[in-house]
Amino acid sequence: MQTAPLFGAPEIAEDFRADAALVLHLGEAGAFTARLPDQSVDLILTSPPYNLGKDYERRLTLEAYLALQKPIIAELVRVLRQTGSLCWQVGNYVEDGEVFPLDIFYYGLFKQHGLQLRNRIIWHFRHGLHNTKRFSGRYETLLWFTKSDRYTFNLDAVRIAAKYPGKRHYKGKHVGKPSGNPKGKNPSDVWEILLDDWESAFWDIPNVKANHPEKTVHPCQFPVELAERCILALTETGQTVYDPFVGVGSTLIAALKHERRAIGCEREPTYVQIARERITAYHAGTLRLRPLGKPIYEPSGREKVAQTPEEWQAQESCE
Ligand SMILES: C[S@@+](CC[C@H](N)C(=O)[O-])C[C@H]1O[C@@H](n2cnc3c(N)ncnc32)[C@H](O)[C@@H]1O
């Protein structure tokens, strides 16, 4: 699965420059954002650290963690244009087995700045840890806020194919005419990539884990496809996308792919280096990316792994 860039490869600036099409900065999100001009960014799209004690973070109390995020959020709101959007993708913080959904805690921090929530999107994935003391977690959320009620929403850019495009109006003045939209349907706030099964339709972008073509050493990378959907829907070509916790650069690649200006900040040198390598590979046409909207693989039931092991079949017949 190779992707070639459609347009030229911009230089990767290491620090903010108003004329740079692509900035990848090694440093702290708070200090870097403080140096960006007021109202200079059209979309902030990020997944902040979840305070899970991953390699890149020191685990804090929930209160101390949120207190650290607060001044960064104030700076992010300042740099966001009046017509801009902010997408904040988080999962759960877990302490002694108790689950704290981070979006609930973040919601108030954004509301304090007058941001308006447009969607709370469920990002569902099928793989992950198998819990024994609670149901296994298979989704995270993405809060989409706008700074005002004048905002971009390009629905047509992210429509997905309808399951029954041949449906027709059966009464009224349009009787007999197709009832759907020829460009496809709204992907909804539960993110799905075309599934065969209508009943289990989720906005299902595979979690970036083993077997995913994009996987790097980063433990919490999100799929480029997830970022692409936000960028296409919430910005126009040539506008600026900023990820203050850019990890291995997934947001930057999505922005470049769709001709947006891109700014990223990351404090771990290893991840910045991987982000650089991924951007270079993208421009060389050698970066493996999962194509936007590619259907999720559905087992047919004939695969060995989809069948009940022989040992269990024997047990079942004894019972
Ligand atoms: C959840 S990950 C983001 C992963 C990213 N979405 C990707 O696809 O690679 C959060 C990232 O924020 C970085 N980080 C944590 N605190 C930071 C800070 N204060 N300033 C900049 N980066 C930070 C971490 O090193 C980590 O790579």
The ligand as a MOL file (V3000), in Angstrom:
LIG
                    3D

  0  0  0     0  0            999 V3000
M  V30 BEGIN CTAB
M  V30 COUNTS 27 29 0 0 0
M  V30 BEGIN ATOM
M  V30 1 C -1.0530 10.2570 22.6920 0
M  V30 2 S 0.4890 10.6830 22.0500 0 CHG=1
M  V30 3 C 0.1130 11.3730 20.4840 0
M  V30 4 C 0.3730 10.4390 19.3400 0
M  V30 5 C 0.0910 11.0250 17.9780 0
M  V30 6 N -1.3170 11.3080 17.7970 0
M  V30 7 C 0.5710 10.0750 16.8700 0
M  V30 8 O -0.2400 9.5880 16.0790 0
M  V30 9 O 1.7660 9.7870 16.8310 0 CHG=-1
M  V30 10 C 0.9530 12.0610 22.9920 0
M  V30 11 C 2.3180 12.6040 22.6560 0
M  V30 12 O 2.5240 13.8240 23.3620 0
M  V30 13 C 3.8980 13.9070 23.7250 0
M  V30 14 N 3.9390 14.8740 24.8340 0
M  V30 15 C 3.5660 14.6600 26.1220 0
M  V30 16 N 3.6710 15.8060 26.8230 0
M  V30 17 C 4.1050 16.7590 25.9690 0
M  V30 18 C 4.3980 18.1510 26.0930 0
M  V30 19 N 4.2610 18.7930 27.2520 0
M  V30 20 N 4.8200 18.8150 24.9930 0
M  V30 21 C 4.9770 18.1690 23.8060 0
M  V30 22 N 4.7330 16.8620 23.6320 0
M  V30 23 C 4.2950 16.1590 24.6890 0
M  V30 24 C 4.2750 12.5080 24.0500 0
M  V30 25 O 5.6700 12.3010 23.9350 0
M  V30 26 C 3.4770 11.6980 23.0320 0
M  V30 27 O 4.2360 11.3940 21.8800 0
M  V30 END ATOM
M  V30 BEGIN BOND
M  V30 1 1 1 2
M  V30 2 1 2 3
M  V30 3 1 2 10
M  V30 4 1 3 4
M  V30 5 1 4 5
M  V30 6 1 5 6
M  V30 7 1 5 7
M  V30 8 2 7 8
M  V30 9 1 7 9
M  V30 10 1 10 11
M  V30 11 1 11 12
M  V30 12 1 11 26
M  V30 13 1 12 13
M  V30 14 1 13 14
M  V30 15 1 13 24
M  V30 16 1 14 15
M  V30 17 1 14 23
M  V30 18 2 15 16
M  V30 19 1 16 17
M  V30 20 1 17 18
M  V30 21 2 17 23
M  V30 22 1 18 19
M  V30 23 2 18 20
M  V30 24 1 20 21
M  V30 25 2 21 22
M  V30 26 1 22 23
M  V30 27 1 24 25
M  V30 28 1 24 26
M  V30 29 1 26 27
M  V30 END BOND
M  V30 END CTAB
M  END
